Amino acid sequence: MAAIIDSHHHVWDPDNGDYGWLDGPFAPIRRVFTARDLRPSLAANGVTGTVLVQTWNDLGETRDFLRLAEAVDFIRGVVGWVDLTAPDVAETLAALRALPEGRWLVGVRHLIQNEADPNWLLRPDVRRGLAAVAAAGLVYDLVPNLPQLPACLKTVADFPNLRFVLDHIAKPAIRSGEFEPWAELMRGFAPHRDHVWCKLSGMVTEADWQAWTPADLAPYVREALSIFGADRCLFGTDWPVCLVAASYDEVVAALRACVREVDAVDRDRIFGLSAIEAYGLTLDAR
C-alpha cells in the first residue's frame, strides 16, 4: 500500500501568536492543538506522515516547528515562514537549514491572503526573496484568495525553477456554488504544471459548515484534477481549521468520495506520492 501523506496541518497555542482570526466564527477552535492531539486521527486513517504548515508570519514559530518535527515521528516536513522582503533572507534560510533539525524544512509560506496589496508577490523585494527560496531548493506555498490569483499566475510563470504548491485549491466560493471566475483563473496554471502542485485541502471551511456534502466539493476537485492531473494534486486536511466544519475522518472520507472514479494508481498519487515528490519528503525510519 502506498504511503498516505497529510500535506497540510497545523498545531498552535492561541495565547502565543497572532491568532486574532480565531475570534468570531472560529472561536470553537480557539484552544491549544498539539501533535499528540492529531495522532489518533492519523492512525485511524492510515496516514503515514504529514507536512506541518506555518500559522502566522513568525520566524520563531518556524524554529519551533523544526524542533517539533525532530521530536515527532509522523512529521516529515515543515513549511515555515521567513521574511521574504529582508535583504538577508538567503542567510536566514541557510541558518535554518544548518540547524540540527533543519533537514525538516521543505518549504516556505507567507499569508499573502492577509496582505492589503493583492500584488504583494510582485514587489521587487518579495521576488528577490522568492529567488532565494528557489536557490535553497525549497518549495513556496501559495495561499491566495481570489484577488491574489492573478499575481500568483504571473509569479509561477516568472519563476520556472521554483516549485510551488497552491494551498486549499485557491479557496473557491463553495458555499455559494460559484465556479467562475475561480475556474478560469485556475486554468491559467495548466501551462506551468511541471512545477506547480495543488492541495485538495481546506474545502470544507469554504463550504456551508453545517450542511456541506461531498457532492458540494466534487466539481472543484474534478476541475483541479483536470488542470493539474493526479500527479500534481495533494491530499491535505487543514486540521485543526477543518474542525469548524468537519472531523478529520469526515474530511478524509469526503475527498475519497470525490475521487471515487479515479483509478487506484492516481488515488495513490493524490493521497501520498504527489506530496512526497513536491516536497521531497523521506519516509525512512528515524
C-alpha positions in Angstrom: 0.0 0.0 0.0 1.3 3.4 -0.9 2.1 6.0 1.7 -0.6 8.4 2.8 0.6 11.9 3.5 -1.5 14.7 5.0 0.2 17.5 3.2 -1.3 20.3 5.3 -2.0 20.6 9.0 -1.2 22.9 11.9 -0.6 23.0 15.6 -1.0 26.1 17.7 -1.3 27.8 21.0 -3.6 30.9 20.5 -2.0 32.6 23.5 1.4 32.5 21.9 0.9 34.0 18.5 -1.1 36.3 16.2 -4.4 34.4 16.2 -7.0 37.2 16.1 -8.7 35.3 13.3 -9.7 32.7 15.9 -12.3 35.1 17.3 -15.8 35.1 15.9 -16.9 32.1 13.9 -13.7 30.3 14.6 -14.0 30.6 18.4 -14.7 26.9 18.8 -11.2 26.1 17.8 -9.5 28.8 19.9 -7.6 26.4 22.1 -4.3 24.6 22.1 -3.8 21.9 19.4 -0.8 19.6 19.6 0.8 16.9 17.6 -0.4 14.5 20.3 -4.0 15.5 19.6 -3.6 14.7 15.9 -2.0 11.2 16.3 -5.2 9.2 16.9 -6.8 10.6 13.7 -3.7 9.7 11.7 -3.7 6.2 13.0 -7.4 5.8 12.3 -7.0 6.8 8.7 -3.7 5.1 7.9 -1.8 8.3 7.4 1.9 7.6 7.2 3.3 11.1 7.5 2.4 14.8 7.5 3.6 18.3 6.5 3.3 20.8 9.3 2.5 24.3 7.9 3.1 27.7 9.4 0.1 29.5 11.1 1.4 33.1 11.4 4.3 35.1 10.0 6.9 34.5 12.6 10.4 33.1 12.4 10.3 31.8 15.9 7.4 29.6 15.0 9.4 28.1 12.2 12.2 27.2 14.6 9.7 25.7 17.0 8.2 23.6 14.2 11.5 22.3 13.1 12.3 21.2 16.7 8.8 19.6 16.8 9.5 17.7 13.6 12.7 16.3 15.0 10.8 15.0 18.0 7.6 13.7 16.4 7.9 10.7 14.1 5.0 11.4 11.8 6.0 15.0 10.8 8.0 14.6 7.6 8.3 18.2 6.6 7.8 21.7 7.7 6.6 24.6 5.6 7.8 27.6 7.7 8.0 31.3 7.4 10.8 33.7 6.6 10.7 37.4 5.8 10.9 37.3 2.0 11.4 41.1 2.0 14.5 41.0 4.2 17.9 41.7 2.5 19.4 38.7 4.4 16.6 36.2 3.5 19.2 33.9 1.9 21.3 33.9 5.0 18.2 33.2 7.2 17.3 30.2 5.1 20.8 28.9 5.2 20.9 29.3 9.0 17.6 27.4 9.3 18.9 24.6 7.1 22.1 24.4 9.2 20.3 23.7 12.4 20.4 20.1 13.6 16.7 19.8 12.9 17.0 21.9 9.7 16.6 18.9 7.4 12.8 19.0 8.1 12.4 22.4 6.4 10.9 21.7 3.0 9.1 24.9 2.1 8.2 28.5 3.0 4.8 30.3 3.1 3.6 33.8 3.7 0.0 34.6 4.4 -0.5 36.6 1.2 -4.3 36.4 1.7 -3.9 38.9 4.6 -1.9 41.4 2.6 -3.8 44.6 1.6 -2.0 44.6 -1.7 -3.2 41.8 -4.0 0.0 42.2 -6.0 2.3 41.7 -2.9 4.0 38.8 -4.6 5.1 41.1 -7.5 7.1 43.5 -5.3 10.8 43.6 -6.2 11.8 42.8 -2.6 9.4 39.8 -2.5 10.7 38.5 -5.8 14.2 38.7 -4.5 13.1 36.6 -1.6 11.4 34.0 -3.9 14.7 33.7 -5.8 16.4 32.9 -2.5 13.8 30.2 -1.8 14.4 28.7 -5.3 18.2 28.8 -4.8 17.8 27.0 -1.4 15.9 24.2 -3.2 12.7 24.8 -1.2 9.1 24.9 -2.1 7.0 28.0 -1.9 3.4 27.5 -0.8 0.9 30.0 -2.2 -2.2 30.7 0.0 -4.3 33.1 -2.0 -7.9 34.2 -2.1 -9.4 35.1 -5.5 -7.9 38.6 -5.7 -4.3 37.3 -5.3 -4.7 34.6 -8.0 -3.5 36.8 -11.0 -0.3 37.7 -9.1 0.2 34.0 -8.3 -0.2 33.2 -12.0 2.4 35.7 -13.0 4.8 34.6 -10.2 4.7 30.9 -11.2 5.3 32.0 -14.9 8.3 34.1 -13.9 9.9 31.5 -11.6 10.1 28.3 -13.6 12.8 26.9 -11.4 10.9 27.3 -8.2 8.4 24.6 -7.0 5.1 26.0 -6.0 2.2 24.4 -4.0 -1.2 26.1 -4.2 -2.9 25.7 -0.9 -6.6 25.0 -0.3 -7.4 24.7 -4.0 -7.2 28.5 -4.0 -10.3 28.9 -1.9 -13.2 28.8 -4.3 -16.6 30.0 -3.2 -18.1 26.6 -2.5 -20.6 27.9 -0.1 -22.4 29.9 -2.8 -21.6 27.3 -5.5 -19.8 29.9 -7.7 -17.5 28.3 -10.2 -16.3 31.3 -12.2 -14.0 33.3 -12.2 -12.2 30.8 -10.0 -12.1 28.0 -12.6 -10.9 30.3 -15.4 -8.1 31.7 -13.3 -7.1 28.2 -12.1 -6.8 27.1 -15.8 -4.0 29.6 -16.1 -1.8 27.3 -14.0 -2.1 24.5 -16.6 1.0 25.6 -18.7 3.1 25.5 -15.5 2.0 22.2 -14.0 5.6 21.0 -14.4 6.5 23.0 -11.3 3.1 23.7 -9.6 1.1 21.4 -7.4 -2.4 21.9 -5.9 -3.6 20.9 -2.5 -7.1 19.4 -2.3 -7.4 20.8 1.1 -9.3 23.5 3.0 -12.5 22.9 1.1 -14.9 22.1 4.0 -14.3 25.6 5.5 -15.2 27.2 2.2 -18.5 25.3 2.1 -21.5 25.6 4.3 -20.2 24.4 7.6 -23.4 22.9 8.8 -24.8 21.5 5.6 -22.0 20.6 3.2 -21.8 17.3 1.4 -19.0 15.7 -0.7 -21.1 16.5 -3.7 -20.6 20.2 -3.0 -16.8 19.7 -3.2 -16.7 17.4 -6.1 -16.9 19.9 -9.0 -14.0 21.8 -7.7 -11.9 18.6 -7.2 -12.7 17.5 -10.7 -11.7 20.8 -12.1 -8.4 20.8 -10.2 -7.6 17.3 -11.4 -8.4 18.3 -15.0 -6.0 21.2 -14.7 -3.1 19.7 -12.7 -3.5 16.0 -13.0 -3.4 13.5 -10.2 0.4 13.6 -10.1 0.1 17.3 -9.2 -2.7 17.1 -6.7 -2.2 16.5 -2.9 -4.4 15.4 -0.1 -4.5 17.7 2.9 -6.9 18.1 5.8 -6.1 21.6 7.1 -6.6 20.2 10.6 -7.5 21.7 13.1 -9.1 24.5 11.0 -11.3 21.9 9.4 -12.9 21.1 12.7 -15.3 24.1 12.5 -17.0 22.2 9.7 -15.9 18.5 9.8 -14.0 16.0 11.8 -10.6 14.7 10.5 -12.3 11.4 9.4 -15.0 13.3 7.6 -12.5 15.4 5.6 -10.7 12.2 4.5 -13.9 10.4 3.6 -15.1 13.5 1.6 -12.0 13.5 -0.6 -12.2 9.8 -1.0 -15.8 10.2 -2.2 -14.7 13.0 -4.6 -12.0 10.8 -6.3 -14.0 7.5 -6.2 -13.9 7.3 -10.0 -10.2 7.9 -10.2 -8.1 4.8 -10.8 -6.1 3.3 -8.0 -2.7 4.5 -9.2 -3.9 8.1 -9.4 -5.5 7.8 -5.9 -2.2 6.7 -4.5 -0.6 9.8 -6.1 -3.3 12.2 -4.7 -3.1 10.7 -1.2 0.6 10.5 -0.8 3.0 10.2 -3.7 2.4 13.7 -5.1 3.3 15.2 -1.7 6.4 13.1 -1.4 7.5 14.4 -4.9 6.5 18.0 -4.4 8.2 18.4 -1.0 11.0 15.9 -1.4 9.9 14.0 1.7 11.7 11.0 3.0 9.9 8.2 4.9 12.9 6.4 6.1 12.8 5.1 9.7 14.4 7.6 12.1 
